[in-house]
Each structure stands twice: as C-alpha cells, then as structure tokens.
C-alpha cells in the first residue's frame, strides 16, 4: 500500500508583505510609496514611513465578479482617495491601470513647508511606479499586531507614537496658521492667531490610547487640508476674476483712445 503524499504546509496566514519605493525629497517635502497585491490601503497607511505624513493618496484595483461578454476578458473594479492632495487618487488609479496590476498602492507626503506645484504629481506617480516594480527585490514583512508585541517592543512603540504625535501637533499648528492666514486673505481682513491647543501628556498614555489619539489627529488634519483646498479654490477664482476685470479695463481704455483719435 502506497503512502499518501502529504501536502506542503501552507505559508502562515499572517504573512503580510509589501513593496516600498525609494523616498523622493523636494524642497523639504518627502514622498514614499508602498504597494501590495494583498494588503488593503488601510493597512499600508499604517506603515512607519507613512504615519508622520499629512497626505495619503491611495488607489486599489481588483477583478470584479461580473462576467465579461468577451471570452477571457477580466472586468476590473478600482477606487482611490486623494488624501488631501486633490487629484492624487485618480492619478494612482491610472498608474495601476496602465501597469495592469492588481492590488493596493499608497503614496504618502510629508509636507516640507513649500508648495511644489504640478511637479508633486510627478513625484506621486514615480513613487507608485517604483513601489509596484519592487517585487523583483526582497519584500518587507509587516510586523505583528500591536497586541502581540513583547513588553520591550511595546514600550518602544509607545515612545515612538508619543514622539510622532508631538511632531503631528506641530504640523497641525502650522497648517492651522496657514488656514487662518488664507481665510483672512479671502475676507480681506487682518489674520487672527488661532487659539492655542491643549498639550496632551502622551508619555503617560498606553499604546491603545495613543492609537486613538492618532486617529483623531488624522481626522483633524483631513478637515484642515480639505478646508485649505476649498479656500485655495476660492482665492484662485478671485484672482482670475480680477485678471479678467483688468483685461476688460485695458480693452476699454484702448477703445476710448481709438475713438478719441478719429
């Protein structure tokens, strides 16, 4: 009687891999990209490199359950999010489509204090493409869930989170001031300094509490960035209106001068 061949052991279900891009630095801003064929964007956004970033542009692409009328053709569904950088999600979706890959991609940007203009979208796309091409190199593994950390690594994580939140507070304060100044410019008023924020004692908090505070800070940052985008749009509309008024005024002066010379 022949022995039944045993199946090879399956890889651990908690093995989580992703592919990280090289960072791009430009005038103080830093861009990172991460791609995974299996992990959702919500997990990629929690990578250490991404936790300190203010902007998180995301996209995903996967096969649909819907059958195509064309034999052998696969219908895909996709989605994405701008994460404070308007148009960033759509550009990442196009990268996934152009490269014909399935999975999730996140590009994070840590703001350096200077507006970069359209070149920021080039950086976003470059980081995404770099991360997607990385499967040819060794992949990195996601660490264990927070609840499985050893006491020493738990304390290390807690200290890192506390330091990150203090830096996040500084950046939120910077963006609040930027928003206050732009809103004052929109109303043609003198800017009023924003109200000081209460300092929290992060060093006395547990990892779980710090994670909850981090989520709240993320929502605060998203609100400020969304408001900044809206104010920028309104200021740009005013600028274009003023330019049109100047053009109309100059055209009127030319017509008046031509009429006087006749």
Beta strands, then each sheet from edge to edge (+ up, - down):
strand 1: 17-20
strand 2: 24-26
strand 3: 29-36
strand 4: 55-63
strand 5: 76-81
strand 6: 103-110
strand 7: 140-141
sheet 1: 2+ 3- 1+ 7-
sheet 2: 2+ 3- 6+ 4- 5+
end
